[in-house]
Amino acid sequence: MQGVLDGFATIGALVLLGMLLAHLGVMDLPAQRVLSRLAFYVASPALMVTVLEDTDVTDVFSAALVAAAAGVAVAGTLYAVTARLVLRRGVADTVVGTLCASYVNAGNLGLPIAAYALGDASLVAPTLLMQLLVMQPVALAVLDAAAGERRLSVLSLAVRPLRTPLTVASLVGLAVSVTGLEIPRVVHDPLALVGGMAVPAVLIAYGVSLRLGPLPGRGVETRDLALVTVLKLVAQPLAAYATARYGFGLEGNALLSVAVISALPTAQNVFVYASFYQRSTLLSRDSVFVTTVLAVPTVLVITAALT
């Protein structure tokens, strides 16, 4: 349980640093946007290569993957249907909201929690790879198409993910893992250095936005934020838990890991995507903040109930 608290404390410290830098005038909103773009185009792709190169891809094809996918499907579908039919949101805003309700913080928070709280960092691999190689490419392709001025052909839409640095980097990292190749040190060391900047850059940029933008809960409709929060922290982990336990008979640490990882808050990457495409930026920012705060007691309750 201490590992869970440590993971949230680390994220909180970097967000507070961003807020402090904004308060002191060291960074402003234009600087925040530059930092977000740097993370999107350079640092995060480098991080993906170094993370995925050592991942055992056989762990992806497991009951944990199906359970995680079930949680994403339930939360994402419920939001998408509600956004389109009830809230009358556009395609791009619906995509961002769906990510807010189902895209977990598997990299920045999931890795340390899996390593320190669950005892095995590889437990987060199924969720991490599913998001990087399926959810992220599809979401970015739709956002890219929605932001364009002309209607894209099916072929153009299909190849759009390959133009996204994060997707290409994920495929490169996966290829290195599958083939067993070793990246030359002269290439790997710079990648590791640049990749190490990804998480701090995203969190600091998020802190700057919190300090200089409207306060969380102001500027975004309460019903939207409440819907995202309930789906993310209640519906998603419940669906993943039910699938893992009753569909595959998982128990013990395996069941705990599925439930805990599915209950992690909305990933900061969603805020980066929303900022880049200028769609539902406030909703993504507030959902990251609220779900991160509420995920602490949520994860602690799950841990206490299943151990």
C-alpha positions as CSV (number, residue, x, y, z in Angstrom):
1,M,0.0,0.0,0.0
2,Q,3.0,2.3,0.6
3,G,3.9,2.0,-3.0
4,V,0.5,3.3,-4.1
5,L,1.0,6.4,-1.9
6,D,4.5,6.9,-3.1
7,G,3.4,6.8,-6.8
8,F,0.7,9.5,-6.2
9,A,3.2,11.6,-4.1
10,T,5.7,11.7,-7.0
11,I,3.1,12.8,-9.5
12,G,1.8,15.5,-7.0
13,A,5.3,16.8,-6.5
14,L,5.9,17.5,-10.2
15,V,2.5,19.0,-10.7
16,L,3.1,21.3,-7.8
17,L,6.5,22.2,-9.3
18,G,4.7,23.3,-12.5
19,M,2.2,25.4,-10.5
20,L,5.1,27.0,-8.7
21,L,7.0,27.8,-11.9
22,A,3.8,29.4,-13.3
23,H,3.2,31.4,-10.1
24,L,6.7,32.8,-10.1
25,G,6.4,33.8,-13.7
26,V,9.1,31.3,-14.9
27,M,6.6,29.7,-17.3
28,D,3.5,31.0,-19.0
29,L,0.8,29.4,-21.2
30,P,2.8,29.7,-24.4
31,A,5.7,27.9,-22.6
32,Q,3.2,25.3,-21.4
33,R,2.1,24.6,-25.0
34,V,5.7,24.3,-26.1
35,L,6.5,21.9,-23.3
36,S,3.4,19.8,-24.3
37,R,4.5,19.7,-27.9
38,L,8.0,18.7,-26.9
39,A,6.6,15.8,-24.9
40,F,4.2,14.8,-27.7
41,Y,6.7,14.8,-30.6
42,V,10.1,14.0,-28.9
43,A,10.2,12.9,-25.3
44,S,7.2,10.5,-25.2
45,P,8.2,8.6,-28.4
46,A,11.7,8.1,-27.0
47,L,10.3,6.8,-23.7
48,M,8.0,4.4,-25.6
49,V,11.0,2.8,-27.4
50,T,13.0,2.3,-24.2
51,V,10.0,1.0,-22.2
52,L,8.7,-1.5,-24.8
53,E,12.1,-2.9,-25.9
54,D,12.3,-4.9,-22.6
55,T,8.7,-5.9,-22.4
56,D,7.8,-9.6,-22.8
57,V,5.1,-9.4,-25.5
58,T,3.8,-12.8,-24.5
59,D,2.4,-11.2,-21.4
60,V,0.0,-9.3,-23.6
61,F,-1.9,-12.3,-24.7
62,S,-3.4,-13.1,-21.3
63,A,-6.5,-13.0,-19.3
64,A,-5.3,-9.7,-17.9
65,L,-5.4,-8.2,-21.3
66,V,-9.0,-9.3,-22.0
67,A,-10.1,-8.1,-18.6
68,A,-8.4,-4.7,-19.1
69,A,-10.0,-4.4,-22.5
70,A,-13.4,-5.2,-21.1
71,G,-13.0,-2.4,-18.6
72,V,-12.0,0.0,-21.4
73,A,-14.9,-1.1,-23.6
74,V,-17.6,-0.6,-20.9
75,A,-16.4,2.8,-19.7
76,G,-15.6,4.1,-23.2
77,T,-18.8,2.9,-24.8
78,L,-20.9,4.3,-22.1
79,Y,-19.3,7.7,-22.5
80,A,-19.3,7.7,-26.3
81,V,-23.0,6.8,-26.5
82,T,-23.9,9.4,-23.8
83,A,-21.8,12.1,-25.4
84,R,-23.2,11.6,-28.9
85,L,-26.9,10.9,-28.1
86,V,-27.5,12.9,-24.9
87,L,-24.8,15.6,-24.7
88,R,-24.7,16.1,-28.5
89,R,-20.9,16.4,-28.6
90,G,-18.9,16.5,-31.8
91,V,-16.7,13.6,-32.9
92,A,-13.4,15.1,-31.7
93,D,-14.8,16.1,-28.3
94,T,-16.4,12.7,-27.9
95,V,-13.0,11.0,-28.6
96,V,-11.2,13.1,-26.0
97,G,-14.0,12.5,-23.5
98,T,-13.9,8.7,-24.2
99,L,-10.1,8.7,-23.5
100,C,-10.8,10.7,-20.2
101,A,-13.2,7.9,-19.1
102,S,-11.1,4.9,-20.1
103,Y,-7.4,5.7,-20.8
104,V,-5.5,4.8,-17.6
105,N,-2.3,6.3,-16.3
106,A,-0.4,3.0,-17.0
107,G,3.0,4.5,-17.8
108,N,3.6,7.4,-15.4
109,L,1.7,5.8,-12.4
110,G,1.0,2.2,-13.4
111,L,4.7,1.2,-13.7
112,P,5.7,2.4,-10.2
113,I,2.5,1.0,-8.6
114,A,2.9,-2.3,-10.4
115,A,6.6,-2.5,-9.3
116,Y,6.2,-1.3,-5.7
117,A,2.7,-2.1,-4.7
118,L,2.0,-5.2,-6.7
119,G,5.5,-6.6,-6.8
120,D,5.9,-7.0,-10.6
121,A,6.3,-4.1,-13.1
122,S,5.3,-6.5,-16.0
123,L,1.8,-6.7,-14.6
124,V,1.0,-3.3,-16.3
125,A,2.3,-4.5,-19.7
126,P,-1.0,-5.7,-21.1
127,T,-2.8,-2.4,-20.4
128,L,0.2,-0.3,-21.5
129,L,0.6,-2.1,-24.8
130,M,-3.2,-2.2,-25.5
131,Q,-3.3,1.6,-25.0
132,L,-0.2,2.3,-27.0
133,L,-0.9,0.0,-30.0
134,V,-4.7,0.1,-30.2
135,M,-6.4,2.9,-28.3
136,Q,-3.9,5.6,-29.0
137,P,-3.5,5.1,-32.7
138,V,-7.2,4.9,-33.3
139,A,-8.0,7.9,-31.2
140,L,-5.2,10.0,-32.7
141,A,-6.3,9.0,-36.3
142,V,-9.8,10.1,-35.6
143,L,-8.7,13.4,-34.0
144,D,-6.3,14.0,-36.9
145,A,-9.1,13.4,-39.4
146,A,-11.6,15.6,-37.4
147,A,-9.1,18.4,-37.3
148,G,-8.6,18.4,-41.1
149,E,-10.5,20.5,-43.5
150,R,-11.3,17.7,-46.0
151,R,-12.9,14.2,-45.6
152,L,-10.3,11.5,-45.6
153,S,-10.5,8.3,-47.6
154,V,-10.5,4.9,-45.8
155,L,-6.9,4.4,-46.9
156,S,-5.8,7.8,-45.7
157,L,-7.4,7.2,-42.3
158,A,-5.8,3.8,-42.0
159,V,-2.3,5.1,-42.5
160,R,-2.7,8.2,-40.4
161,P,-1.6,6.4,-37.2
162,L,1.8,5.7,-38.8
163,R,2.3,9.5,-39.0
164,T,2.1,9.8,-35.3
165,P,5.4,9.8,-33.5
166,L,4.1,7.9,-30.4
167,T,2.6,5.2,-32.6
168,V,5.7,4.7,-34.7
169,A,7.9,4.7,-31.6
170,S,5.7,2.0,-30.0
171,L,5.9,-0.2,-33.0
172,V,9.7,0.2,-33.1
173,G,9.9,-0.7,-29.4
174,L,7.7,-3.7,-29.9
175,A,9.7,-4.9,-32.9
176,V,12.9,-4.7,-30.9
177,S,11.3,-6.7,-28.1
178,V,10.0,-9.4,-30.5
179,T,13.2,-9.8,-32.5
180,G,15.5,-9.7,-29.5
181,L,17.7,-7.0,-31.1
182,E,19.8,-4.8,-28.9
183,I,19.8,-1.1,-29.7
184,P,23.4,0.2,-30.0
185,R,24.4,2.1,-26.9
186,V,25.2,5.2,-29.0
187,V,21.5,5.3,-29.9
188,H,20.0,3.9,-26.7
189,D,21.6,6.3,-24.3
190,P,20.4,9.5,-26.0
191,L,16.9,7.9,-26.3
192,A,16.9,7.1,-22.6
193,L,18.0,10.6,-21.7
194,V,15.3,12.2,-23.8
195,G,12.7,9.7,-22.8
196,G,13.4,10.5,-19.1
197,M,12.1,14.0,-19.9
198,A,8.7,12.8,-21.0
199,V,7.0,12.3,-17.6
200,P,8.3,15.5,-15.9
201,A,7.5,17.5,-19.0
202,V,3.9,16.4,-19.1
203,L,3.3,16.8,-15.4
204,I,5.0,20.2,-15.2
205,A,3.0,21.4,-18.2
206,Y,-0.2,20.2,-16.5
207,G,0.8,22.1,-13.3
208,V,1.3,25.3,-15.3
209,S,-2.2,24.9,-16.8
210,L,-3.7,24.3,-13.4
211,R,-2.2,27.5,-12.1
212,L,-2.8,29.8,-15.0
213,G,-6.0,28.4,-16.5
214,P,-9.5,28.2,-14.9
215,L,-9.6,26.3,-11.6
216,P,-10.7,22.6,-11.9
217,G,-14.5,22.6,-12.0
218,R,-14.7,26.0,-13.5
219,G,-15.1,26.3,-17.3
220,V,-16.3,22.7,-17.8
221,E,-19.8,21.4,-17.2
222,T,-20.2,19.5,-13.9
223,R,-22.2,16.7,-15.5
224,D,-19.4,16.0,-18.0
225,L,-16.8,15.8,-15.3
226,A,-19.0,13.7,-13.1
227,L,-19.8,11.3,-15.9
228,V,-16.1,10.9,-16.8
229,T,-15.1,10.4,-13.1
230,V,-17.8,7.8,-12.3
231,L,-17.0,5.8,-15.5
232,K,-13.2,6.0,-14.9
233,L,-13.1,5.1,-11.2
234,V,-16.2,2.9,-10.8
235,A,-17.4,1.4,-14.1
236,Q,-14.0,0.6,-15.6
237,P,-12.5,-1.3,-12.6
238,L,-15.8,-3.1,-11.9
239,A,-16.0,-4.4,-15.5
240,A,-12.4,-5.5,-15.5
241,Y,-12.8,-7.1,-12.1
242,A,-15.9,-9.0,-13.1
243,T,-14.3,-10.2,-16.3
244,A,-11.1,-11.4,-14.6
245,R,-12.9,-13.1,-11.7
246,Y,-16.0,-14.6,-13.3
247,G,-14.8,-14.9,-16.8
248,F,-11.3,-16.3,-16.2
249,G,-11.3,-17.3,-12.5
250,L,-8.4,-15.1,-11.6
251,E,-7.7,-14.6,-7.9
252,G,-5.1,-13.4,-5.5
253,N,-2.4,-11.0,-6.8
254,A,-3.5,-11.5,-10.5
255,L,-7.0,-10.3,-9.7
256,L,-5.8,-7.5,-7.5
257,S,-3.5,-6.2,-10.3
258,V,-6.3,-6.1,-12.9
259,A,-8.6,-4.2,-10.5
260,V,-6.0,-1.7,-9.3
261,I,-4.6,-1.0,-12.8
262,S,-8.0,-0.4,-14.2
263,A,-8.8,2.0,-11.4
264,L,-5.8,4.2,-12.1
265,P,-6.7,7.8,-13.0
266,T,-6.9,9.4,-16.4
267,A,-3.5,9.6,-18.0
268,Q,-1.8,12.9,-18.4
269,N,-1.2,12.0,-22.1
270,V,-4.9,12.7,-22.7
271,F,-4.4,16.3,-21.7
272,V,-1.4,16.4,-24.1
273,Y,-3.6,15.1,-27.0
274,A,-6.5,17.5,-26.1
275,S,-4.1,20.5,-25.9
276,F,-2.5,19.6,-29.2
277,Y,-5.8,19.2,-31.1
278,Q,-7.6,22.0,-29.0
279,R,-10.6,19.8,-28.2
280,S,-12.1,19.4,-24.7
281,T,-8.9,20.7,-23.1
282,L,-10.5,21.8,-19.9
283,L,-12.4,18.5,-19.5
284,S,-9.2,16.5,-20.0
285,R,-7.3,18.7,-17.6
286,D,-10.0,18.5,-14.9
287,S,-10.6,14.8,-15.3
288,V,-6.9,14.1,-14.8
289,F,-6.9,16.2,-11.7
290,V,-10.2,14.9,-10.2
291,T,-9.5,11.2,-11.0
292,T,-6.0,11.4,-9.7
293,V,-7.2,12.8,-6.4
294,L,-10.1,10.3,-6.0
295,A,-8.0,7.4,-7.3
296,V,-6.0,7.4,-4.1
297,P,-8.9,6.3,-1.9
298,T,-10.3,4.2,-4.7
299,V,-7.1,2.1,-5.1
300,L,-6.7,1.9,-1.3
301,V,-10.2,0.5,-0.9
302,I,-9.7,-2.0,-3.7
303,T,-6.4,-3.1,-2.2
304,A,-7.9,-3.5,1.3
305,A,-10.9,-5.4,-0.1
306,L,-8.8,-7.9,-2.2
307,T,-6.0,-8.6,0.2
